[in-house]
Amino acid sequence: MKKLLNKHWPYLLIFGLSFLVTWPLFRYGYFSHQDDLQIIRIFEMRKCFTDFQIPCRWVSDMGWGNGFPLFNFYGVSTYYFGAVLSYLTGFIGASKILFYVSLTAGSFGIYLLGKSLWGKLPGVISAILYLFAPYKALDVYVRGALAEGLALTLIPFVFYFGYKLATSSEKRKYGTLFAIFVFIFMITHNIMVLIFLPVLIAWLVYWISLDKWKNIKNVAIPMVLGIGLSAFFILPAFFEKNLVQTESLLRFELDFRANYLKVSQLFFDRIWGYGTSIPGPEGGMNFQIGWPNWWLAAISLPLLFVAKIKKKMKILVALILGTFALSVFMTHNKSTFIWVNISLLKYFQFPWRFLSLSIFTSALLGGFVVSVVKTKWQIYVSLLIIILSIVFNWNYFKPKVFYPVNDSQKLSGELWDQQKKGALLDYLPKTALEPREAAPAGPIIKSGQVETIGFVNRSNSWEFTAKVANKAEIEIPVFYFPNWKVNVDGKTYPFSYNNILGRISVSLNPGEYKIEGKFENTLLRMVANAITIVSVVGLVGYAAYEKNKKRTV
């Protein structure tokens, strides 16, 4: 038992301290947060499972009941996991488990990374700094940004497995894990991918270059496989963005110019609020890097020059410190010249999202600081850092309000209606107009005399029977988006979507008809799906090849 504790005490310590940041998740009911759409997203994904819409792209209940292509553009891995969990725990339970993972699991990943770089105790410090970083409390208990939180959980593992792959002889083990984590990360949160992918590439290049590029193939193949696995999502998400009203993502309150931070907000402000992110502290949200996180990052600079460490590690620390400084700079209005010259950055919306990179790099720098302290003092310095992290930050990890609610209440009545119209403008098709009221429960008779029977609206299809007395136009309460197809009595039938809201509409002569709609893939989506399937086969082949290769050596 003693031997076991000596070996695994870091994991036990991290796990034990994690209850200080996750305790609200163990209370009955649910908690308030700004992006209160996690339950409906998990519900919609599970609906896709029921209808065998895999991969899931279209959701029928959102868009205020008109449906829209949420999962063609919004990171999906969170909701695949959530839908699976919901069979065991219900929808609220699944959401809370995912929030728990987003708060805690990343600390185990950064411990492994810090341990590999600096040693066991420095690794523990990196984990604790990451665990208590105020930005993670902001993501979960204020914003409710579940997908972003899970991306922050995956990032340390991606960097760790990439490092081990580039520096270890166990290519099969780390190569497969690296490919899988790259894949999951790529389909979790688009903006986190855009922030961290350049840093990850630089990270891999650094370690490969130290070995004179001998391992480039060993790293590149799993990297390509991981990206290939994610093709079903990332290709449509990027190349079909012109099919939705992306300008709604850039409206004033979401414009990056309206969301810069002040120096005081980054380093000194300690008031914790649950308001909005309008310019200045008046918005009520706190965007600090965190104490003692930024203190340790600052201390690492002079230590870099006086510490007796290998040249390659000095270069590494300098690069991490430079990345930390850049991430902080990108949150301030002095960085505007970068934002306006890189057009893709406007879709980041909030410059303070770069704090995700700040907390990652500052946690690693904290581990470095402990690593250069003399061995006999390391335990005392570490205890001080742990105590300071807890004292200064643990009280941020709580929501504003708890409310007693269960799944049936959350998915019915006013609470359900609020979720259906939430984020209404985010993925509205180009051909659609923002509705002013909820979609009706069945088809709308625009002209003629018609009786509609048995309307069913599934995740990616709908159907009903129509008895038409005289020529009629029927509007289905579903937004058009490529590639909806309409069949009448089993045959492809022409339809329009040039009405006020951009809903699917059909014209029928007198008679009785079986009318069906089906959401199908575009050519791009079919190609993207095929690349994913080929990559799955490739990953299985890669793992099998490396296993056989190891046996024959």
N, C-alpha and C positions, 0 to 999 in steps of 0.2 A: 504493500500500500504506500509506504514511504517513498519507494522508488518511483511509483506511478505518479505521486504528487510532485516529486522533484522534476519529473520529465514534463508534466502537463500543467504545472501551476499557472503559466501565463494564460492558457485557455480558460482555466477556472476563474482566474482573476477578472479577465475581460467579461466572461459570462456573468459573474456575480455583480460587477459594477454596471452591467447593461441594464439591470432592473431600475437603476436610478433614472434612466432615460426612457424606459418603456412602461413603467408602472401604469400610466393612464390606459394603456391598451388592454389591461386585465380587468378593467371595470365593466360592468354590464352596460349595454347600449352602445351608443356611438358618440363621437365628439365633433364639435364644430370645426370647419376649415373652409377656406375660400373656394377651392376646386372640389366642391362636394358632388362629384360625378363618378366616383370610383365604383359605387354600388351598381349604377346603371350600366357602366362599361363592362363590368364583370358579368352582369345579367345578359347583356347583348352578346358577349362572346359565348356564353353558355348556350344561348339561343342558336348561335352559329353551329355549335357542336350538334345540337339536336337536329338541325337541318342539313348537316354534312356540308356546310359552307366552309371548307378548309382549302386554302387559307381564308380566314374571315376578312371581308373588305367592307361590305355594306351592313349597316345596322338600321333596323326598321322603325324603332321607337323614338330615336333622337331626331333632331331637326324639328322638334315639337310635333312629332308623330308622322312627319313626312319622310323620314329616313334621310341619311346621307352617308358618304363613303368614309366614315371615321377611320376604320382600320386599314384603309388604303394609304393613309398618311400619318396617322398617330401611332407611336411606338406600341407594338403588340405583345411583346413577351410578358409584360406584367399581367395582362388580362388573360392570356393563355394559362399562365400559372394560377391566376385567381379563379378562372372558370373550373379548373380541375379541383382546386381546393374547395370550391363551393359545394361540391357533391358531398363533402364530408363535414364541413363546418357552416354551411349556409353562406350567404353573400356578405353580410356584415363580418362574420368570422373570418372569411377569406381576406377581406380588405384589411382587417386588423393584423392578421398574420403577415401579410405583405408589408404593412407599415413596420411591424416588428423587425422583419428581415432587413428592411431598408435602414433602420437605425443601428443594427448590431452587426450583421454579417460582414460588412466591409472592414470592420476593425480586425477581424480574424485574418482577412486577406492582407491588410497593411502590416499586421504583425509578422506574417510570413515574409513579406517583402523587406520590412525593416530588419528582421532577424538575419536574412540572407546578406544584407548589405553591411549592417553595423554590429550585429550580435543579438543575443536573446533579450537582455534588459533594455537596450535601445529600441528593439522591436516592440516591446511592451509599451514603452512611452509613445511611440508612433501610434499604436493602437488606441491608447487612452485619449490622446489628443484628437484623433479622428472620431472617437466615440462621442466626446463631449463638445465637438465643434458646434458653435451656435447656429451656423447655417443649416445644419441638419435638423435642428429643432424648428427652425423657420420653415424648412421644406415640409415637414410632417405636420406639426401642430398649428401652424398658421396658414400656410398655403395649401396643404394637402396634396403636394406635388409628388404623388406616389411613383410615377414612372421615373422622374428625375432622381428621387431618392434611391430607387433600385439601381439606377445607372451608377450612382456613387458607390453602391455596394459592389458592383461588378468590376469597377475600374481597378482597384488594388489587385484583384485576382488576375486580370488581363496583364497588368504590368509584371506581376510576379511570375506567371507562367511564361511570359515572353522572355523575362530575364533568365529563368532556369533553362529554357529551350536554347537560348543563345550561349549559355555558359556551362551547361551540363552535358554529360554523355548519354543521359537517358532520354533520347529523342522521341521514342514512341510514346512514353508516358506523358511527357510534357507537351509534345507536339499535338496529341489528340486533345488534351485539356485546353491548350491554348486556342486551338481552332474552335472548340465548343464555346469557350467564354467570349472569344471575339464575336462569334455568331450571335450569342444572346445579347451582348452589349450593343451590337449594330442595330438590333431591332427593338431596343428598349426606349431610347429617347434621342430623337434626331439632333437636338442642339448639343447635348452632352457628347454625342459622337463627333460633331463638328469641332467642339472645343478640344477634346482629348485625342482625337485621331492623329493630328500633326505631332502632338507631344509623344504619343506612343511610337510613331514611326521614328522620330528622333531618338527615342530611348533604345529602340532595337538597333538602329544604325550605330549608335555609340558602342553597344556591347559587341556587335558583330565586327566593327572596325578594330577593336582591341585584339581580336584574333586574326587580323589581316584578311577578313572577309571569308574565312574558311567555312563559316556556318551559315552563309547567306541562303543557301538552298534549303537547309534544315529549318530555317525560320520562315522563309518566303512561302514554302509549300503549305504549311498549316495556316498561315495568314491568308493566303489566297482561298483556301478551302473554307475558312471561317467567313470571309466576305461572300464567297459563292453561296454558302448556305443561307445567307441573309438576302440573296438576290430577289426572292419572291416579294420582299417588302421594300427594300431600298430603291430598286429600279422604278417601280410605279410611283413611290413616294416622291422621287425626284423628277422623273420625266413626265408625270401626269399632273404636276402641280398647277399647270396652266388650265386645268379643267375645273378648278375651284377658285373661289373668290379670295385669293391670297391677300388682296389689298385690305381685307378686314382684319388681317393679322398685324397691320401696320398703322391702324388708326391711332389718333393722338396719344391716348393713354398707354398705348403699346409701342409707341415710337421710342427708339433708343435714346433720342435727345431729351426725352422727358423722364428718363430713369437713371441718370448718372448719380453717383454718390459723392458726398463731401468727405474730406479727409477725416473730419471728426466722426462721421458715421462709421468709417472703416476701422478706426483705431480707438476711439474714446467713448462714444455713446454707449450707455449701458441700459437705457430705458427700453423695456420690452413691450411691444404693442401688437395688436391684431388688426390694424387698419390696412390701408392701401399703400402702394408704392409710388405715390405722386412725388414730385421733386421735393427734396428736403425732408427734415425729420417730422414735418407736420403730417406726413402720411401715416405715421404710427407704426411702421414696420422697422425692425432693427436689422441692419446689414453689416454687422461687425465681423471682422476676421476672427476675433476671439482672443481673450486672455486665457492662458499664457501663450497661445499659439504664435501670435506675431512677435511677442518678446523673444521667443526662442529662434524664430526666423531671423530677427535682427542680430541676436548674439552669434548666430552661425557665421556672419560675415567676418568679424575680426578673428574668430576661431579658425576660419579657413586659411588665414595667413600664418598663424602661430602653431597650429596643430601639426604634429609629426605623423603624417599619414602618407600613403603612397600617392604618387603623382596622378594616377588614373582616378583615384577616389577624390582628390582635390578638384579635378576637372569635373567629375560627376556632381559634387556638391555645388560647384560654381554654376553648373547648368541648371540644377534644381533651384538654386537661389535666384538665378536669372529668370527662370520660368515663374517663380513666385512673384518677383517684382513686376514682370509683364502682366500677370493676371490681375494684380492690384491696380496697375496703371490703366488697364482696359475698363475698369469700373468708373474712371474719373473723366470729366469732360475734356481734359487735356489730350485725351486719346481720340478725339473726334476725327482728326485727319486720317486715322486708320479706319474708323467706322465708315466714313463717307467714300473711301477709295476701295474698299472691299465690299462689293454690293451684297454679297451673301450674308454679311453680318447684320443687315437690317432685320433679318428674320429671327435673330436672337432675341429681339424685343427689349430685353432687360440687360444692360451692361453688368449688373450685379450678379448675373449667372456665372461670371468668371470667378466668383468666390468659391465655386466648386473646385476649381483648380488651385485656388489659394489654400484651402483647407487640406487638400491632398499633399501639396508640396511642403506646407508648413509642418505637417505631421511628420514627414520624412526628415525635415531639417531638425525637428525636435529630437528625433532619434539620433541624428548625427551629433548634436550637442552633447548628449549623454555619452556617446561612444568615445569622445575624446577626453572625458573626465577620467582622472586616475581611478583605477579599479576599486580601490578601497573607499572612494567617495561616491561611486556610481549609485549605490543603493540609496544613499541619503538624498542625493540630487533627484533621483527618480521618485522617491516618496514625496518630496516637496512638489514636484511637477504634477504628480497624480492628485495630491491634496488641493493644489491651486486650481487644477482643471475642474475638479468636482465643486469646490466652493464657489468659483466664479460662474460656472455654467449650468450646473444641474437643474437650477430652478427655472431655466427657460423651457425645459422639456415637459410642458403641460399645455393642454388646450385651453381655450377661453371658457368653453361651456361643454358640459356633459349633458346628454339628454337620453332618457330611457326610450328606446325604440327597437323594434325587431324587424326582421326581413319583410314580413307581410305589411307592416306599416310603412316601411321605407319604399316599398314597391307598389303603393296604392295611394289614392286620394291626392291631396295637395302636394305631399312630398314627392310623389311620382311625377306629377305635372311639372314641378320645379326642375327635376332632373331632365325631363324630356326636352325642355326648352333651354337647358343650360348650354353654354358655348355654342349658341345657335349659329353664329356667323363664321365660326372657325373653318368649317369645311363645306360651306354652302356651294352647290354646283354653280358654275358660271351662268347656266341657263335659268337659275332659280332666283326668286325674289324673297326677301325676308318676310315670313308670315307674321300676321298680327294677332293670330289666334291659333289654338290647337287644331291639328288636322281632324276632320270628322272620322267617325268609326267605320265608315263605309264609303262607297262611290258616290259622287255628286252628279246629279242629273242636271246638265247645263241646258239641254233642250230636248223636246220630245216627251213621250209618255213611256216610262220604263219601270219595271219592277226588278230590283236586284235581290238576289238570294244567296246567303251563305258566304259572305265575304271573309276571306282568311288572309291575313297579312303576315307572312313568315319573314325570317331574316333576309332571305334573298329571293323570295318569290311571293306571288299573291294570286288569288283566284276567286272567281264568283260566277254565278249564273245570272244571265240577264234575259228577261222577257220583254221584248220591245214591241210596243203597239204601233208606233209610227217612227219615222226616222229620228234618231236621237244621237246626242253627243254625251258621252259619259266621261267624267274626269275622275281618275283614280287618285286617292290621297297619298301619292308617292312621287317625290321629285325625280325627274329624269337625270340620268348620269350614264355615260357610256359604260357597259353595253347592256342596257335593259332591252329585252325582246318581248314582244307580245304575240301570243297565239290565240286564235279564235277557232274553237272546235278542232284543235290539234294542228292548225295550219298557221304559218307565219302571217301576221296581219299588220297593215300599216297603222301608224299612230302618230300623234303630234305631241308637242310639249311647248307650244308657243302661246299658251294661255298666260294669265297674269302672274301666277306663281311658278310656272315652269313645271307643272305636274304632268304626268302621262295622261293622255286623253285619246279616246277612240270614238269613231262615228260608226253607227250600226243602222242597217235597214230593219224593217219589221221582221220578227222571228225570235226564236229562243236559242241562246248561245252559251257555250262554256268558254269563259274568257280567262286567260292565264298570263301572268307576267313572270319573267325569269331574268335575274341578273347574271350576265355571262361575262367572261373575261375578254379584254381586248387582246390584240396580238402581243402587245408589250407584256401584259400580265402572263400570258401563256409562255412566252420566252423566259420570263423571270422565274416562273414556276419550274420550268424545265431545267434551268441552271441550278436551282436549289436541289432538284432531284439528282442531277448528275453529281453535284457536290457531296450529297449524302453518300452516294456510291463511292465517290472518290475518297471520302474520309474513312469509310469502312475498309476500302482497299489499302489506304495509307497505313491504318492501324495494323492490319493483317500483315502487310509487307514488313513493317518495322519489327513486328513480333517474330516473324520467321527469320528475319535478318539477324536478330539478337540470338536466336537459338543456334544458328549456324556459325556464329562467331566463336 
